[in-house]
Amino acid sequence: MDIQPTGTFDSVSKIQRNAARREAAASAAADQQDFSQTDALRGALDNLPSSRPDKVQRARELANQVDYPPVKTIRQLSDLLAVKIQGPMSL
């Protein structure tokens, strides 16, 4: 009787060793991240206005219009929602 090894154990142990190496490399890379630009980005975000007055005014004007959004737009949106809910084959 001749028994041939299948190599299952070797391939499993190789996978586990490779995964361990990748995790160690990822951990080392995460420890060496460069956050030098973080302060500049945070400063730029802090200097942004919380709202754009011109856009807020435009939104208020549109909200006061009875015919906004147009009926055509509402119908198109309702058709798209119906297709999304029911699926394309049901129409």
MOPAC internal coordinates of N, CA, C and O (Angstrom, degrees):
PM7 1SCF
backbone

  N    0.0000 0     0.00 0     0.00 0    0    0    0
  C    1.4546 1     0.00 0     0.00 0    1    0    0
  C    1.5247 1   107.68 1     0.00 0    2    1    0
  O    1.2310 1   121.59 1   -53.42 1    3    2    1
  N    1.3178 1   114.55 1   126.58 1    3    2    1
  C    1.4562 1   120.37 1  -178.18 1    5    3    2
  C    1.5192 1   108.42 1  -111.24 1    6    5    3
  O    1.2310 1   119.63 1   -58.93 1    7    6    5
  N    1.3223 1   118.31 1   121.07 1    7    6    5
  C    1.4678 1   122.83 1  -178.88 1    9    7    6
  C    1.5259 1   108.45 1  -103.74 1   10    9    7
  O    1.2310 1   121.24 1   -54.12 1   11   10    9
  N    1.3241 1   115.22 1   125.88 1   11   10    9
  C    1.4557 1   120.75 1   179.22 1   13   11   10
  C    1.5328 1   109.05 1  -103.66 1   14   13   11
  O    1.2310 1   119.22 1   -50.86 1   15   14   13
  N    1.3144 1   119.10 1   129.14 1   15   14   13
  C    1.4669 1   120.02 1   176.43 1   17   15   14
  C    1.5443 1   109.60 1   -70.51 1   18   17   15
  O    1.2310 1   120.71 1   -39.80 1   19   18   17
  N    1.3170 1   116.25 1   140.20 1   19   18   17
  C    1.4636 1   120.80 1  -178.37 1   21   19   18
  C    1.5149 1   112.55 1   -87.49 1   22   21   19
  O    1.2310 1   119.91 1   162.54 1   23   22   21
  N    1.2886 1   117.78 1   -17.46 1   23   22   21
  C    1.4552 1   120.31 1   179.93 1   25   23   22
  C    1.5196 1   113.44 1    82.02 1   26   25   23
  O    1.2310 1   120.06 1  -171.43 1   27   26   25
  N    1.3219 1   117.48 1     8.57 1   27   26   25
  C    1.4458 1   121.04 1  -177.57 1   29   27   26
  C    1.5184 1   111.40 1   -62.60 1   30   29   27
  O    1.2310 1   120.57 1   134.92 1   31   30   29
  N    1.3078 1   116.52 1   -45.08 1   31   30   29
  C    1.4533 1   120.04 1  -176.90 1   33   31   30
  C    1.5259 1   111.10 1   -67.77 1   34   33   31
  O    1.2310 1   120.76 1   141.48 1   35   34   33
  N    1.3248 1   116.15 1   -38.52 1   35   34   33
  C    1.4588 1   118.51 1   179.38 1   37   35   34
  C    1.5290 1   111.31 1   -64.40 1   38   37   35
  O    1.2310 1   120.24 1   137.26 1   39   38   37
  N    1.3256 1   117.16 1   -42.74 1   39   38   37
  C    1.4592 1   118.97 1  -178.11 1   41   39   38
  C    1.5271 1   111.13 1   -68.24 1   42   41   39
  O    1.2310 1   120.19 1   144.45 1   43   42   41
  N    1.3296 1   117.24 1   -35.55 1   43   42   41
  C    1.4591 1   120.37 1   178.42 1   45   43   42
  C    1.5204 1   110.27 1   -66.51 1   46   45   43
  O    1.2310 1   120.57 1   135.01 1   47   46   45
  N    1.3004 1   116.51 1   -44.99 1   47   46   45
  C    1.4685 1   118.60 1  -179.15 1   49   47   46
  C    1.5245 1   111.07 1   -66.25 1   50   49   47
  O    1.2310 1   120.00 1   145.40 1   51   50   49
  N    1.3581 1   117.61 1   -34.60 1   51   50   49
  C    1.4628 1   120.10 1   176.79 1   53   51   50
  C    1.5273 1   110.75 1   -65.36 1   54   53   51
  O    1.2310 1   120.58 1   139.18 1   55   54   53
  N    1.3078 1   116.50 1   -40.82 1   55   54   53
  C    1.4557 1   120.66 1   179.41 1   57   55   54
  C    1.5201 1   110.21 1   -62.80 1   58   57   55
  O    1.2310 1   120.95 1   136.19 1   59   58   57
  N    1.3227 1   115.79 1   -43.81 1   59   58   57
  C    1.4532 1   119.35 1  -179.67 1   61   59   58
  C    1.5255 1   111.11 1   -65.16 1   62   61   59
  O    1.2310 1   120.09 1   140.09 1   63   62   61
  N    1.3277 1   117.44 1   -39.91 1   63   62   61
  C    1.4652 1   120.39 1   178.90 1   65   63   62
  C    1.5215 1   110.58 1   -66.35 1   66   65   63
  O    1.2310 1   120.38 1   137.42 1   67   66   65
  N    1.3331 1   116.88 1   -42.58 1   67   66   65
  C    1.4647 1   120.56 1   179.68 1   69   67   66
  C    1.5214 1   110.70 1   -64.40 1   70   69   67
  O    1.2310 1   120.14 1   139.34 1   71   70   69
  N    1.3231 1   117.33 1   -40.66 1   71   70   69
  C    1.4618 1   120.68 1   178.91 1   73   71   70
  C    1.5258 1   110.30 1   -63.73 1   74   73   71
  O    1.2310 1   120.58 1   138.86 1   75   74   73
  N    1.3242 1   116.49 1   -41.14 1   75   74   73
  C    1.4597 1   120.40 1   179.01 1   77   75   74
  C    1.5255 1   110.73 1   -63.77 1   78   77   75
  O    1.2310 1   120.47 1   140.90 1   79   78   77
  N    1.3303 1   116.70 1   -39.10 1   79   78   77
  C    1.4731 1   119.62 1   178.40 1   81   79   78
  C    1.5294 1   110.92 1   -65.97 1   82   81   79
  O    1.2310 1   120.90 1   137.41 1   83   82   81
  N    1.3463 1   115.88 1   -42.59 1   83   82   81
  C    1.4621 1   119.11 1   179.17 1   85   83   82
  C    1.5200 1   111.45 1   -62.97 1   86   85   83
  O    1.2310 1   120.40 1   138.79 1   87   86   85
  N    1.3218 1   116.84 1   -41.21 1   87   86   85
  C    1.4646 1   120.04 1   179.10 1   89   87   86
  C    1.5225 1   110.73 1   -64.06 1   90   89   87
  O    1.2310 1   120.08 1   139.37 1   91   90   89
  N    1.3215 1   117.45 1   -40.63 1   91   90   89
  C    1.4601 1   121.09 1   179.13 1   93   91   90
  C    1.5256 1   110.49 1   -65.67 1   94   93   91
  O    1.2310 1   120.41 1   139.28 1   95   94   93
  N    1.3363 1   116.82 1   -40.72 1   95   94   93
  C    1.4704 1   120.26 1   178.85 1   97   95   94
  C    1.5234 1   110.70 1   -66.61 1   98   97   95
  O    1.2310 1   120.15 1   139.32 1   99   98   97
  N    1.3340 1   117.31 1   -40.68 1   99   98   97
  C    1.4646 1   120.70 1   179.43 1  101   99   98
  C    1.5188 1   110.39 1   -65.67 1  102  101   99
  O    1.2310 1   120.48 1   140.77 1  103  102  101
  N    1.3118 1   116.69 1   -39.23 1  103  102  101
  C    1.4564 1   120.60 1   179.03 1  105  103  102
  C    1.5251 1   110.62 1   -64.97 1  106  105  103
  O    1.2310 1   120.40 1   138.18 1  107  106  105
  N    1.3261 1   116.83 1   -41.82 1  107  106  105
  C    1.4517 1   120.51 1   178.85 1  109  107  106
  C    1.5293 1   110.77 1   -65.88 1  110  109  107
  O    1.2310 1   120.45 1   141.07 1  111  110  109
  N    1.3314 1   116.75 1   -38.93 1  111  110  109
  C    1.4620 1   120.79 1   178.98 1  113  111  110
  C    1.5245 1   110.59 1   -67.03 1  114  113  111
  O    1.2310 1   120.19 1   142.51 1  115  114  113
  N    1.3215 1   117.23 1   -37.49 1  115  114  113
  C    1.4602 1   120.87 1   179.47 1  117  115  114
  C    1.5260 1   111.08 1   -66.94 1  118  117  115
  O    1.2310 1   120.53 1   147.44 1  119  118  117
  N    1.3128 1   116.58 1   -32.56 1  119  118  117
  C    1.4590 1   120.60 1   178.79 1  121  119  118
  C    1.5298 1   111.91 1   -71.91 1  122  121  119
  O    1.2310 1   119.89 1   161.42 1  123  122  121
  N    1.3264 1   117.81 1   -18.58 1  123  122  121
  C    1.4507 1   121.40 1  -175.31 1  125  123  122
  C    1.5315 1   112.34 1  -109.21 1  126  125  123
  O    1.2310 1   119.30 1  -154.59 1  127  126  125
  N    1.3056 1   118.95 1    25.41 1  127  126  125
  C    1.4667 1   122.06 1  -179.63 1  129  127  126
  C    1.5249 1   110.35 1   -68.55 1  130  129  127
  O    1.2310 1   121.36 1   -32.47 1  131  130  129
  N    1.3329 1   115.00 1   147.53 1  131  130  129
  C    1.4601 1   121.44 1  -179.50 1  133  131  130
  C    1.5300 1   108.43 1  -101.73 1  134  133  131
  O    1.2310 1   120.68 1   -67.38 1  135  134  133
  N    1.3073 1   116.30 1   112.62 1  135  134  133
  C    1.4618 1   122.18 1  -179.24 1  137  135  134
  C    1.5291 1   111.51 1  -110.47 1  138  137  135
  O    1.2310 1   120.50 1  -152.27 1  139  138  137
  N    1.3155 1   116.66 1    27.73 1  139  138  137
  C    1.4620 1   119.90 1  -176.75 1  141  139  138
  C    1.5277 1   112.21 1   -67.26 1  142  141  139
  O    1.2310 1   119.46 1   152.49 1  143  142  141
  N    1.3205 1   118.63 1   -27.51 1  143  142  141
  C    1.4619 1   121.23 1  -178.62 1  145  143  142
  C    1.5294 1   112.79 1   -88.55 1  146  145  143
  O    1.2310 1   120.07 1   174.85 1  147  146  145
  N    1.3011 1   117.47 1    -5.15 1  147  146  145
  C    1.4570 1   120.94 1  -178.11 1  149  147  146
  C    1.5212 1   111.88 1   -61.24 1  150  149  147
  O    1.2310 1   120.30 1   136.07 1  151  150  149
  N    1.3123 1   117.03 1   -43.93 1  151  150  149
  C    1.4630 1   120.40 1  -179.41 1  153  151  150
  C    1.5245 1   111.51 1   -63.07 1  154  153  151
  O    1.2310 1   120.21 1   140.25 1  155  154  153
  N    1.3381 1   117.21 1   -39.75 1  155  154  153
  C    1.4682 1   120.79 1   178.92 1  157  155  154
  C    1.5250 1   110.42 1   -65.48 1  158  157  155
  O    1.2310 1   120.33 1   138.08 1  159  158  157
  N    1.3207 1   116.97 1   -41.92 1  159  158  157
  C    1.4679 1   120.20 1   178.54 1  161  159  158
  C    1.5252 1   111.53 1   -65.37 1  162  161  159
  O    1.2310 1   120.75 1   137.16 1  163  162  161
  N    1.3165 1   116.17 1   -42.84 1  163  162  161
  C    1.4553 1   119.69 1   179.21 1  165  163  162
  C    1.5291 1   110.65 1   -62.64 1  166  165  163
  O    1.2310 1   120.25 1   139.61 1  167  166  165
  N    1.3302 1   117.12 1   -40.39 1  167  166  165
  C    1.4589 1   120.78 1   177.88 1  169  167  166
  C    1.5188 1   111.65 1   -63.63 1  170  169  167
  O    1.2310 1   120.34 1   139.69 1  171  170  169
  N    1.3277 1   116.95 1   -40.31 1  171  170  169
  C    1.4600 1   120.59 1   178.76 1  173  171  170
  C    1.5266 1   110.51 1   -66.25 1  174  173  171
  O    1.2310 1   120.24 1   140.67 1  175  174  173
  N    1.3156 1   117.14 1   -39.33 1  175  174  173
  C    1.4680 1   120.25 1   177.52 1  177  175  174
  C    1.5223 1   111.73 1   -67.01 1  178  177  175
  O    1.2310 1   120.63 1   141.77 1  179  178  177
  N    1.3108 1   116.40 1   -38.23 1  179  178  177
  C    1.4674 1   119.69 1   179.39 1  181  179  178
  C    1.5242 1   112.14 1   -66.21 1  182  181  179
  O    1.2310 1   120.30 1   153.54 1  183  182  181
  N    1.3215 1   117.04 1   -26.46 1  183  182  181
  C    1.4609 1   120.98 1  -178.80 1  185  183  182
  C    1.5293 1   113.69 1   -87.37 1  186  185  183
  O    1.2310 1   120.10 1   173.74 1  187  186  185
  N    1.3172 1   117.41 1    -6.26 1  187  186  185
  C    1.4648 1   120.25 1   177.54 1  189  187  186
  C    1.5212 1   110.33 1   -73.05 1  190  189  187
  O    1.2310 1   120.03 1   -38.47 1  191  190  189
  N    1.3182 1   117.55 1   141.53 1  191  190  189
  C    1.4684 1   118.62 1   176.61 1  193  191  190
  C    1.5289 1   109.87 1   -69.75 1  194  193  191
  O    1.2310 1   120.78 1   -30.81 1  195  194  193
  N    1.3244 1   116.12 1   149.19 1  195  194  193
  C    1.4666 1   119.66 1  -178.15 1  197  195  194
  C    1.5205 1   111.98 1   -70.25 1  198  197  195
  O    1.2310 1   120.28 1   154.58 1  199  198  197
  N    1.3418 1   117.07 1   -25.42 1  199  198  197
  C    1.4634 1   120.68 1   175.32 1  201  199  198
  C    1.5139 1   109.00 1  -150.60 1  202  201  199
  O    1.2310 1   121.39 1   -17.44 1  203  202  201
  N    1.3168 1   114.94 1   162.56 1  203  202  201
  C    1.4603 1   120.62 1   177.33 1  205  203  202
  C    1.5221 1   107.45 1  -105.30 1  206  205  203
  O    1.2310 1   120.56 1   -70.84 1  207  206  205
  N    1.3252 1   116.54 1   109.16 1  207  206  205
  C    1.4674 1   120.06 1  -174.20 1  209  207  206
  C    1.5307 1   113.76 1   -55.47 1  210  209  207
  O    1.2310 1   119.88 1   143.27 1  211  210  209
  N    1.3235 1   117.83 1   -36.73 1  211  210  209
  C    1.4622 1   119.53 1  -179.75 1  213  211  210
  C    1.5253 1   111.73 1   -65.49 1  214  213  211
  O    1.2310 1   120.50 1   141.92 1  215  214  213
  N    1.3365 1   116.64 1   -38.08 1  215  214  213
  C    1.4679 1   120.68 1   178.68 1  217  215  214
  C    1.5296 1   111.47 1   -72.00 1  218  217  215
  O    1.2310 1   120.50 1   143.40 1  219  218  217
  N    1.3298 1   116.65 1   -36.60 1  219  218  217
  C    1.4656 1   120.35 1   177.38 1  221  219  218
  C    1.5262 1   109.81 1   -63.97 1  222  221  219
  O    1.2310 1   120.33 1   136.64 1  223  222  221
  N    1.3208 1   116.97 1   -43.36 1  223  222  221
  C    1.4639 1   121.08 1   178.63 1  225  223  222
  C    1.5311 1   110.54 1   -62.06 1  226  225  223
  O    1.2310 1   120.29 1   136.61 1  227  226  225
  N    1.3361 1   117.06 1   -43.39 1  227  226  225
  C    1.4747 1   121.14 1   179.34 1  229  227  226
  C    1.5253 1   110.39 1   -62.96 1  230  229  227
  O    1.2310 1   119.78 1   138.79 1  231  230  229
  N    1.3090 1   118.02 1   -41.21 1  231  230  229
  C    1.4599 1   121.78 1   178.86 1  233  231  230
  C    1.5243 1   110.83 1   -63.73 1  234  233  231
  O    1.2310 1   120.27 1   140.07 1  235  234  233
  N    1.3176 1   117.08 1   -39.93 1  235  234  233
  C    1.4689 1   120.38 1   178.24 1  237  235  234
  C    1.5266 1   110.83 1   -64.43 1  238  237  235
  O    1.2310 1   120.84 1   139.37 1  239  238  237
  N    1.3397 1   116.00 1   -40.63 1  239  238  237
  C    1.4581 1   119.72 1   177.95 1  241  239  238
  C    1.5248 1   111.26 1   -63.03 1  242  241  239
  O    1.2310 1   120.26 1   136.33 1  243  242  241
  N    1.3209 1   117.11 1   -43.67 1  243  242  241
  C    1.4664 1   120.67 1   179.29 1  245  243  242
  C    1.5233 1   111.63 1   -66.01 1  246  245  243
  O    1.2310 1   120.40 1   142.25 1  247  246  245
  N    1.3237 1   116.84 1   -37.75 1  247  246  245
  C    1.4583 1   120.10 1   179.93 1  249  247  246
  C    1.5234 1   111.58 1   -65.69 1  250  249  247
  O    1.2310 1   119.96 1   151.42 1  251  250  249
  N    1.3106 1   117.69 1   -28.58 1  251  250  249
  C    1.4627 1   121.39 1   179.74 1  253  251  250
  C    1.5294 1   113.11 1   -82.75 1  254  253  251
  O    1.2310 1   120.02 1   169.07 1  255  254  253
  N    1.3221 1   117.57 1   -10.93 1  255  254  253
  C    1.4591 1   120.63 1   179.35 1  257  255  254
  C    1.5256 1   110.05 1   -81.78 1  258  257  255
  O    1.2310 1   120.97 1   -49.59 1  259  258  257
  N    1.3272 1   115.74 1   130.41 1  259  258  257
  C    1.4684 1   120.52 1  -179.02 1  261  259  258
  C    1.5265 1   111.09 1   -70.78 1  262  261  259
  O    1.2310 1   120.22 1   145.11 1  263  262  261
  N    1.3214 1   117.18 1   -34.89 1  263  262  261
  C    1.4590 1   120.61 1  -175.39 1  265  263  262
  C    1.5302 1   113.64 1   -94.82 1  266  265  263
  O    1.2310 1   120.08 1  -157.77 1  267  266  265
  N    1.3061 1   117.44 1    22.23 1  267  266  265
  C    1.4612 1   120.89 1   177.28 1  269  267  266
  C    1.5096 1   109.50 1  -115.05 1  270  269  267
  O    1.2310 1   118.44 1   -47.34 1  271  270  269
  N    1.2839 1   120.58 1   132.66 1  271  270  269
  C    1.4509 1   128.54 1    -6.44 1  273  271  270
  C    1.5277 1   110.83 1   -72.79 1  274  273  271
  O    1.2310 1   120.29 1   -19.77 1  275  274  273
  N    1.3289 1   117.05 1   160.23 1  275  274  273
  C    1.4586 1   120.43 1  -178.42 1  277  275  274
  C    1.5255 1   112.02 1   -60.12 1  278  277  275
  O    1.2310 1   120.74 1   -28.27 1  279  278  277
  N    1.3174 1   116.19 1   151.73 1  279  278  277
  C    1.4682 1   121.90 1  -179.44 1  281  279  278
  C    1.5199 1   110.39 1   -58.04 1  282  281  279
  O    1.2310 1   119.87 1   141.31 1  283  282  281
  N    1.3170 1   117.85 1   -38.69 1  283  282  281
  C    1.4698 1   121.39 1   179.64 1  285  283  282
  C    1.5375 1   110.72 1   -59.00 1  286  285  283
  O    1.2310 1   120.70 1   137.11 1  287  286  285
  N    1.3131 1   116.26 1   -42.89 1  287  286  285
  C    1.4674 1   120.61 1   179.40 1  289  287  286
  C    1.5166 1   111.05 1   -64.53 1  290  289  287
  O    1.2310 1   120.24 1   137.67 1  291  290  289
  N    1.3107 1   117.14 1   -42.33 1  291  290  289
  C    1.4708 1   121.25 1   179.50 1  293  291  290
  C    1.5292 1   110.20 1   -62.39 1  294  293  291
  O    1.2310 1   120.35 1   137.32 1  295  294  293
  N    1.3334 1   116.94 1   -42.68 1  295  294  293
  C    1.4717 1   120.66 1   179.01 1  297  295  294
  C    1.5270 1   111.14 1   -64.41 1  298  297  295
  O    1.2310 1   120.43 1   136.86 1  299  298  297
  N    1.3143 1   116.78 1   -43.14 1  299  298  297
  C    1.4598 1   119.63 1   179.10 1  301  299  298
  C    1.5273 1   111.27 1   -62.52 1  302  301  299
  O    1.2310 1   120.44 1   137.97 1  303  302  301
  N    1.3126 1   116.76 1   -42.03 1  303  302  301
  C    1.4665 1   120.44 1   177.67 1  305  303  302
  C    1.5234 1   111.62 1   -64.49 1  306  305  303
  O    1.2310 1   120.57 1   139.24 1  307  306  305
  N    1.3294 1   116.52 1   -40.76 1  307  306  305
  C    1.4661 1   119.03 1   179.62 1  309  307  306
  C    1.5238 1   110.83 1   -66.06 1  310  309  307
  O    1.2310 1   120.00 1   143.01 1  311  310  309
  N    1.3401 1   117.61 1   -36.99 1  311  310  309
  C    1.4684 1   120.57 1   176.25 1  313  311  310
  C    1.5245 1   111.05 1   -63.61 1  314  313  311
  O    1.2310 1   120.69 1   135.82 1  315  314  313
  N    1.3302 1   116.29 1   -44.18 1  315  314  313
  C    1.4667 1   119.69 1   178.53 1  317  315  314
  C    1.5248 1   111.71 1   -62.64 1  318  317  315
  O    1.2310 1   120.41 1   138.54 1  319  318  317
  N    1.3254 1   116.82 1   -41.46 1  319  318  317
  C    1.4676 1   120.23 1   178.59 1  321  319  318
  C    1.5253 1   111.02 1   -65.17 1  322  321  319
  O    1.2310 1   120.32 1   140.40 1  323  322  321
  N    1.3329 1   116.99 1   -39.60 1  323  322  321
  C    1.4658 1   120.42 1   179.22 1  325  323  322
  C    1.5216 1   110.41 1   -63.12 1  326  325  323
  O    1.2310 1   120.12 1   138.55 1  327  326  325
  N    1.3234 1   117.37 1   -41.45 1  327  326  325
  C    1.4644 1   120.53 1   178.43 1  329  327  326
  C    1.5225 1   109.83 1   -65.15 1  330  329  327
  O    1.2310 1   120.44 1   138.27 1  331  330  329
  N    1.3072 1   116.76 1   -41.73 1  331  330  329
  C    1.4658 1   120.74 1  -178.96 1  333  331  330
  C    1.5222 1   111.07 1   -64.80 1  334  333  331
  O    1.2310 1   120.40 1   139.37 1  335  334  333
  N    1.3264 1   116.83 1   -40.63 1  335  334  333
  C    1.4709 1   121.12 1  -177.33 1  337  335  334
  C    1.5331 1   111.11 1   -74.90 1  338  337  335
  O    1.2310 1   120.27 1   135.51 1  339  338  337
  N    1.3376 1   117.08 1   -44.49 1  339  338  337
  C    1.4617 1   121.44 1  -173.35 1  341  339  338
  C    1.5065 1   113.21 1   -94.31 1  342  341  339
  O    1.2310 1   119.15 1   159.42 1  343  342  341
  N    1.2803 1   119.23 1   -20.58 1  343  342  341
  C    1.4537 1   122.50 1  -175.93 1  345  343  342
  C    1.5158 1   110.05 1    96.33 1  346  345  343
  O    1.2310 1   119.80 1   -26.51 1  347  346  345
  N    1.3220 1   117.99 1   153.49 1  347  346  345
  C    1.4623 1   121.51 1  -174.44 1  349  347  346
  C    1.5197 1   114.28 1   -68.11 1  350  349  347
  O    1.2310 1   119.18 1   155.96 1  351  350  349
  N    1.3144 1   119.18 1   -24.04 1  351  350  349
  C    1.4558 1   121.35 1  -175.59 1  353  351  350
  C    1.5282 1   112.67 1   -81.19 1  354  353  351
  O    1.2310 1   118.97 1   166.69 1  355  354  353
  N    1.3031 1   119.57 1   -13.31 1  355  354  353
  C    1.4586 1   121.15 1  -175.12 1  357  355  354
  C    1.5160 1   113.25 1   -84.13 1  358  357  355
  O    1.2310 1   119.41 1   165.27 1  359  358  357
  N    1.3388 1   118.72 1   -14.73 1  359  358  357
  C    1.4675 1   120.69 1  -178.96 1  361  359  358
  C    1.4948 1   112.30 1   -85.06 1  362  361  359
  O    1.2310 1   120.10 1   180.00 1  363  362  361

